[in-house]
Amino acid sequence: MDLRQQIDMCSEHYQKWKSAALNSLDRDEAKKAMERAFFWLELQSAFITLRAVELTAGNDEEKREKILTAKAKLSRRLIEYAKEILNEL
């Protein structure tokens, strides 16, 4: 999945969880939904920043390595999130 698709995915999930939080009548459910919404918003911001860095990096090998490291860290965060969701189920 390229960065644009990841940014779109984060936006989609953020909107979903934000809506769930705002429409929830249960305080605990609203809190959990807002935490998830903030997770997706934070992840989206990281992907947008990464995209900007990637576009300005040019052919600098050191920057390319740092971009790959950042992508790996973001992927790990998504894996941790998925594990957390699976544990809740």
N, C-alpha and C positions, 0 to 999 in steps of 0.2 A: 504494500500500500504506500503510495507516495504521500508527501507531506500535505498536499492540498486535500486529499481524501481524508487524511487523519484530522485536519483542521475542521473539515465539514462534519466528520463523525462526532468530534467533540462538541461542536455547536449544536448538533441535533440532540445529543444526550443531555447537554446543559439545558436546552429549552424544555425537554421532556421532564427533567427532574425539578426544574424551577416551577413549571406549571403544576406538577404534582404537589410541591410544597405549598404553593399559594392556594391550591384548591382543597387541601387536606383540612379536615375538621379536628383530627386527632393531633395533639401537640407533638407527641413522640414521633409519629409518622412524618409530620412536617419537618421536624428537626433532622431526621434521617435523610429525607429528600433534599433538604437544603445542603447538607454535608456532601451528598452526591453531586448536586448541582455545582457546588464550589470546586469539587474535585475536577469536574469536566471543564469548568471555566479556567482553572489554573493550568490544566493540561493543554487546553486550547491556546492560552497565552504563551506557553512554552513552545508549542509547535510553530506559532506565528513568529516568535523571536528567532527560532531556529531557521525558519524559512528565510527570514531577512538576512541572517548571517550567511546562510548558504548562497544566497543570490549575490552577496557582496564579497564572498571569499575568493573568487577568482580561481587561480590554479595553485594557490598556496597550500602545499602539502600538509603543513602543521595545522592549519585551520581545518582542512578536510578531515584530519584525524580527530580533532576535537569535536567536529560535527558528528562523526560516526559514534564517538563516545557518548555524546549527548543523546543521540537517537537510541542507543542501547539503554541508557538510563531511563528514558521515557517509556521504552518498551517494557522494562522491568516494572515500572510503576503500574502499567496496564495489567501486567500479569498478576501483581500483588492485589490489585483491585478485583480482578476476576476471581482470584482465590478467596478473597473476603466475601464476595457475593455468593460463591458456591458454598462456603461454610455457613452462611446465613440460611441457605435453602435446606 
